[in-house]
Amino acid sequence: MREPVLISACLLGLATRYDGKRLKEPLIESLKERYLLIPACPEQLGGLPTPRPAAEILEGDGFSVLSGKARVVNHRGQDVTEAFLRGAGEVLRICRTLGIKRAFLKAKSPSCGLSPAAGVTAALLLLEGLEITEIG
């Protein structure tokens, strides 16, 4: 049986990105052979629509958002922190329910990215002990 792993839904070509565009990630075919891929989009799970204005973490990273010291604001100036926190929590719930210990997450995302700084969901999963690989 293949190990279940969480994957950012956008990496599978689902139209979940903030701009609604579909990604074509060549690495996915090899991942599908090895793992049972469980797609999730924290921003959609948090209640945000697609498409939606791009967002960024202000004055910190995902760990700072989790501790209440930073906010996530979209390019229209709207605070979307609560949606990001809610979505991260839902992703964690999926991981706990399915016994997922590893995640493949979208790079450069305020939810899923690890660089240049951890996104909100990435930070929560790291705190929970998941192994994360950044893609894209």
C-alpha positions as CSV (number, residue, x, y, z in Angstrom):
1,M,0.0,0.0,0.0
2,R,1.3,3.4,-0.9
3,E,2.0,5.9,1.9
4,P,-0.7,8.7,2.0
5,V,0.9,12.2,1.7
6,L,-0.7,15.6,1.6
7,I,-0.1,17.7,-1.5
8,S,-1.0,21.2,-2.4
9,A,-4.0,20.8,-4.7
10,C,-2.6,23.3,-7.2
11,L,0.4,21.1,-7.8
12,L,-2.0,18.5,-9.2
13,G,-3.3,20.9,-11.8
14,L,-6.5,21.8,-9.9
15,A,-7.6,25.4,-10.3
16,T,-7.1,26.4,-6.7
17,R,-4.3,29.0,-7.1
18,Y,-5.2,32.6,-6.1
19,D,-5.3,33.5,-9.8
20,G,-7.3,30.4,-10.8
21,K,-4.6,29.2,-13.2
22,R,-3.7,25.6,-13.4
23,L,-0.1,24.4,-12.8
24,K,1.6,21.6,-14.7
25,E,4.2,20.1,-12.3
26,P,6.2,17.4,-14.1
27,L,7.3,15.8,-10.8
28,I,3.7,14.7,-10.0
29,E,3.8,11.7,-12.2
30,S,6.6,10.1,-10.3
31,L,5.0,11.1,-7.0
32,K,1.8,9.3,-8.0
33,E,3.7,6.1,-8.5
34,R,5.1,6.1,-5.0
35,Y,2.5,7.8,-2.8
36,L,-1.2,8.1,-2.4
37,L,-1.6,11.8,-3.0
38,I,-4.2,13.6,-0.9
39,P,-4.9,17.1,-2.3
40,A,-5.8,20.1,-0.2
41,C,-5.9,23.8,-0.6
42,P,-5.7,25.6,2.7
43,E,-6.9,28.9,1.4
44,Q,-10.0,27.3,-0.1
45,L,-10.6,25.2,3.1
46,G,-10.3,28.5,5.0
47,G,-13.2,29.9,3.0
48,L,-11.4,32.0,0.4
49,P,-12.8,32.0,-3.2
50,T,-10.9,31.2,-6.4
51,P,-9.8,33.4,-8.0
52,R,-8.9,35.7,-5.1
53,P,-6.5,38.6,-4.6
54,A,-2.9,37.6,-3.9
55,A,-1.9,37.7,-0.2
56,E,1.2,38.0,1.8
57,I,2.3,37.7,5.4
58,L,3.2,41.1,6.9
59,E,6.0,41.5,9.5
60,G,6.9,37.9,10.0
61,D,6.2,34.4,8.7
62,G,3.7,31.6,9.3
63,F,5.1,30.9,12.8
64,S,4.5,34.6,13.6
65,V,0.9,34.4,12.3
66,L,0.2,31.3,14.4
67,S,1.5,33.1,17.5
68,G,-0.6,36.2,16.7
69,K,2.4,38.5,16.0
70,A,1.8,38.8,12.2
71,R,-1.1,39.1,9.8
72,V,-1.9,37.9,6.3
73,V,-3.2,40.7,4.1
74,N,-4.3,40.6,0.5
75,H,-3.3,43.1,-2.2
76,R,-6.6,44.9,-1.7
77,G,-5.6,45.6,1.9
78,Q,-8.1,43.1,3.4
79,D,-6.9,41.1,6.5
80,V,-7.4,37.4,5.6
81,T,-5.5,36.0,8.6
82,E,-8.5,34.2,10.0
83,A,-9.1,32.4,6.7
84,F,-5.5,31.3,6.5
85,L,-5.6,30.0,10.1
86,R,-8.8,28.2,9.6
87,G,-7.5,26.6,6.4
88,A,-4.3,25.5,8.1
89,G,-6.3,24.0,10.9
90,E,-8.4,22.0,8.4
91,V,-5.3,20.7,6.6
92,L,-3.9,19.6,9.9
93,R,-7.2,17.8,10.7
94,I,-6.9,16.0,7.3
95,C,-3.4,14.9,8.2
96,R,-4.3,13.7,11.7
97,T,-7.4,11.8,10.4
98,L,-5.5,10.0,7.7
99,G,-2.3,9.5,9.6
100,I,-0.3,11.6,7.1
101,K,3.3,12.3,8.1
102,R,4.6,13.9,4.9
103,A,3.5,16.8,2.7
104,F,4.5,18.2,-0.7
105,L,3.6,21.9,-0.7
106,K,3.7,24.7,-3.2
107,A,6.8,27.0,-3.0
108,K,6.4,30.7,-2.6
109,S,3.0,30.6,-1.1
110,P,1.8,32.4,2.1
111,S,0.0,29.2,3.0
112,C,2.2,26.4,1.8
113,G,5.7,27.8,1.1
114,L,8.9,27.3,3.1
115,S,11.0,29.9,1.4
116,P,11.7,32.7,1.6
117,A,9.8,32.1,4.9
118,A,7.3,29.5,6.1
119,G,3.7,29.9,5.2
120,V,0.9,29.5,7.7
121,T,0.0,25.9,6.9
122,A,3.6,24.9,6.4
123,A,4.5,26.3,9.8
124,L,1.6,24.5,11.5
125,L,2.5,21.2,9.9
126,L,6.2,21.6,10.8
127,L,5.2,22.3,14.4
128,E,3.1,19.1,14.2
129,G,6.2,17.1,13.1
130,L,5.4,16.5,9.5
131,E,8.1,16.3,6.9
132,I,7.6,18.9,4.2
133,T,9.1,19.0,0.7
134,E,8.6,22.2,-1.2
135,I,7.8,22.0,-4.9
136,G,7.8,24.7,-7.6
